[in-house]
Amino acid sequence: MLDNSKKSLETLIEMKMKEAIKNPSMSDIIDRTYGEMINTKYKEIQSLEKQIADPGHRLEYGQPLRCA
């Protein structure tokens, strides 16, 4: 799950760069939109890393992460 989140983050960053190159006049909107998604993904990764380090840790959303 952590690897998937990291790959998703990488994909978001690549998409942001491609969009900014394709639409330079919309760079402010692109930065804000992708910035929010990227920040959310960073928080998710941090939460997953805490869960791995401390199995008793609860995710920010109050749901314990259980991996099979």
N, CA, C and O of each residue as an XYZ file, in Angstrom:
272
protein
N       0.815     -1.178      0.000
C       0.000      0.000      0.000
C       0.875      1.264      0.000
O       0.567      2.245     -0.677
N       1.959      1.221      0.765
C       2.865      2.364      0.805
C       3.504      2.574     -0.563
O       3.609      3.706     -1.034
N       3.927      1.492     -1.199
C       4.521      1.612     -2.538
C       3.531      2.199     -3.535
O       3.904      3.019     -4.374
N       2.280      1.784     -3.445
C       1.251      2.323     -4.344
C       1.071      3.819     -4.126
O       0.908      4.576     -5.083
N       1.098      4.240     -2.873
C       0.947      5.669     -2.577
C       2.128      6.459     -3.108
O       1.958      7.559     -3.635
N       3.319      5.908     -2.974
C       4.504      6.596     -3.481
C       4.479      6.686     -5.003
O       4.881      7.697     -5.578
N       4.005      5.623     -5.651
C       3.891      5.656     -7.110
C       2.827      6.668     -7.536
O       2.996      7.369     -8.533
N       1.743      6.740     -6.786
C       0.692      7.722     -7.089
C       1.227      9.143     -6.948
O       0.906     10.016     -7.755
N       2.041      9.371     -5.925
C       2.646     10.683     -5.737
C       3.544     11.031     -6.912
O       3.497     12.143     -7.437
N       4.351     10.079     -7.313
C       5.241     10.287     -8.460
C       4.442     10.614     -9.719
O       4.818     11.498    -10.489
N       3.349      9.904     -9.921
C       2.486     10.140    -11.076
C       1.873     11.536    -11.023
O       1.828     12.236    -12.034
N       1.402     11.940     -9.846
C       0.827     13.278     -9.697
C       1.845     14.362    -10.040
O       1.513     15.336    -10.714
N       3.076     14.196     -9.579
C       4.118     15.186     -9.857
C       4.407     15.242    -11.349
O       4.575     16.323    -11.913
N       4.466     14.080    -11.990
C       4.690     14.046    -13.446
C       3.538     14.709    -14.192
O       3.758     15.470    -15.134
N       2.311     14.418    -13.769
C       1.142     15.009    -14.421
C       1.140     16.526    -14.260
O       0.812     17.258    -15.194
N       1.508     16.990    -13.066
C       1.566     18.432    -12.820
C       2.558     19.092    -13.769
O       2.267     20.136    -14.352
N       3.719     18.485    -13.923
C       4.733     19.051    -14.808
C       4.251     19.078    -16.253
O       4.442     20.073    -16.952
N       3.634     18.002    -16.700
C       3.131     17.936    -18.076
C       2.049     18.982    -18.317
O       2.041     19.651    -19.350
N       1.137     19.119    -17.358
C       0.065     20.114    -17.495
C       0.635     21.529    -17.529
O       0.186     22.366    -18.312
N       1.615     21.789    -16.687
C       2.214     23.127    -16.645
C       2.914     23.455    -17.961
O       2.886     24.600    -18.413
N       3.538     22.457    -18.573
C       4.211     22.669    -19.857
C       3.180     22.888    -20.965
O       3.362     23.755    -21.820
N       2.099     22.104    -20.951
C       1.067     22.224    -21.974
C       0.264     23.512    -21.851
O      -0.178     24.070    -22.855
N       0.074     23.983    -20.626
C      -0.785     25.143    -20.378
C      -0.091     26.170    -19.483
O      -0.512     26.375    -18.344
N       0.948     26.807    -19.970
C       1.683     27.747    -19.113
C       0.830     28.918    -18.606
O       1.115     29.477    -17.547
N      -0.192     29.281    -19.342
C      -1.039     30.396    -18.908
C      -1.911     30.010    -17.705
O      -2.464     30.883    -17.037
N      -2.032     28.734    -17.435
C      -2.850     28.264    -16.316
C      -1.993     27.740    -15.163
O      -2.469     26.966    -14.332
N      -0.748     28.158    -15.118
C       0.179     27.598    -14.134
C      -0.270     27.818    -12.689
O      -0.045     26.951    -11.844
N      -0.895     28.948    -12.387
C      -1.362     29.190    -11.012
C      -2.422     28.179    -10.599
O      -2.364     27.617     -9.505
N      -3.386     27.954    -11.475
C      -4.457     26.999    -11.179
C      -3.889     25.585    -11.077
O      -4.250     24.826    -10.177
N      -3.013     25.246    -11.989
C      -2.387     23.920    -11.983
C      -1.593     23.723    -10.699
O      -1.682     22.667    -10.072
N      -0.818     24.727    -10.302
C      -0.029     24.625     -9.066
C      -0.926     24.417     -7.847
O      -0.637     23.574     -6.997
N      -2.005     25.178     -7.760
C      -2.903     25.041     -6.609
C      -3.586     23.681     -6.597
O      -3.630     23.003     -5.571
N      -4.117     23.293     -7.746
C      -4.865     22.040     -7.823
C      -3.976     20.838     -7.524
O      -4.285     20.020     -6.658
N      -2.869     20.744     -8.254
C      -1.974     19.609     -8.025
C      -1.285     19.721     -6.676
O      -0.992     18.706     -6.045
N      -1.020     20.949     -6.225
C      -0.396     21.141     -4.921
C      -1.227     20.535     -3.806
O      -0.688     19.895     -2.902
N      -2.534     20.732     -3.865
C      -3.435     20.164     -2.861
C      -3.418     18.636     -2.924
O      -3.352     17.968     -1.892
N      -3.477     18.094     -4.129
C      -3.469     16.636     -4.267
C      -2.138     16.049     -3.805
O      -2.112     15.003     -3.156
N      -1.054     16.708     -4.131
C       0.273     16.235     -3.739
C       0.431     16.305     -2.222
O       0.959     15.373     -1.616
N      -0.015     17.385     -1.608
C       0.060     17.497     -0.150
C      -0.756     16.417      0.538
O      -0.321     15.845      1.538
N      -1.936     16.139      0.007
C      -2.766     15.076      0.562
C      -2.059     13.728      0.455
O      -2.089     12.925      1.387
N      -1.430     13.492     -0.679
C      -0.720     12.224     -0.879
C       0.477     12.116      0.067
O       0.744     11.040      0.602
N       1.214     13.244      0.282
C       2.323     13.251      1.243
C       1.824     12.886      2.642
O       2.463     12.100      3.342
N       0.691     13.448      3.052
C       0.130     13.149      4.367
C      -0.253     11.682      4.473
O      -0.052     11.051      5.511
N      -0.804     11.144      3.394
C      -1.166      9.725      3.370
C       0.082      8.862      3.546
O       0.071      7.901      4.315
N       1.143      9.202      2.844
C       2.393      8.446      2.937
C       2.958      8.529      4.350
O       3.395      7.520      4.904
N       2.952      9.721      4.933
C       3.445      9.877      6.304
C       2.634      9.026      7.278
O       3.188      8.396      8.179
N       1.331      9.018      7.088
C       0.466      8.234      7.955
C       0.742      6.739      7.808
O       0.788      6.010      8.799
N       0.923      6.292      6.576
C       1.242      4.884      6.342
C       2.591      4.518      6.963
O       2.739      3.442      7.543
N       3.565      5.407      6.841
C       4.879      5.145      7.421
C       4.793      5.069      8.945
O       5.476      4.251      9.561
N       3.958      5.915      9.558
C       3.746      5.843     11.006
C       3.082      4.531     11.387
O       3.425      3.919     12.398
N       2.127      4.106     10.566
C       1.426      2.849     10.822
C       2.403      1.677     10.781
O       2.308      0.756     11.592
N       3.321      1.712      9.856
C       4.308      0.644      9.742
C       5.258      0.664     10.946
O       5.594     -0.385     11.495
N       5.687      1.864     11.350
C       6.614      2.000     12.469
C       5.945      1.669     13.804
O       6.585      1.129     14.706
N       4.656      1.994     13.926
C       3.916      1.779     15.170
C       2.563      1.175     14.831
O       1.617      1.906     14.539
N       2.456     -0.158     14.866
C       1.202     -0.812     14.454
C      -0.029     -0.358     15.237
O      -1.150     -0.552     14.767
N       0.143      0.236     16.408
C      -0.993      0.728     17.184
C      -1.449      2.107     16.753
O      -2.483      2.593     17.211
N      -0.680      2.748     15.868
C      -1.011      4.103     15.402
C      -2.270      4.077     14.546
O      -2.443      3.195     13.705
N      -3.144      5.048     14.767
C      -4.357      5.165     13.962
C      -4.137      6.206     12.881
O      -3.428      7.189     13.091
N      -4.747      5.988     11.724
C      -4.674      6.945     10.631
C      -5.421      8.214     11.005
O      -6.276      8.194     11.890
N      -5.107      9.313     10.340
C      -5.736     10.597     10.617
C      -7.255     10.524     10.541
O      -7.951     11.234     11.267
N      -7.760      9.682      9.679
C      -9.198      9.617      9.476
C      -9.889      8.716     10.503
O     -11.090      8.461     10.416
N      -9.108      8.239     11.476
C      -9.681      7.424     12.531
C      -9.832      5.955     12.182
O     -10.351      5.179     12.984
N      -9.394      5.569     11.018
C      -9.520      4.180     10.591
C      -8.185      3.466     10.740
O      -7.185      3.917     10.183
N      -8.147      2.363     11.478
C      -6.888      1.629     11.552
C      -6.586      0.979     10.217
O      -7.488      0.466      9.555
N      -5.340      0.998      9.824
C      -4.920      0.395      8.559
C      -4.596     -1.065      8.814
O      -3.786     -1.382      9.685
N      -5.202     -1.923      8.085
C      -4.939     -3.351      8.201
C      -4.532     -3.871      6.817
O      -5.316     -3.810      5.870
N      -3.339     -4.366      6.715
C      -2.860     -4.914      5.449
C      -2.848     -6.428      5.545
O      -2.500     -6.990      6.583
N      -3.226     -7.078      4.471
C      -3.237     -8.531      4.446
C      -1.859     -9.078      4.135
O      -1.677    -10.294      4.073
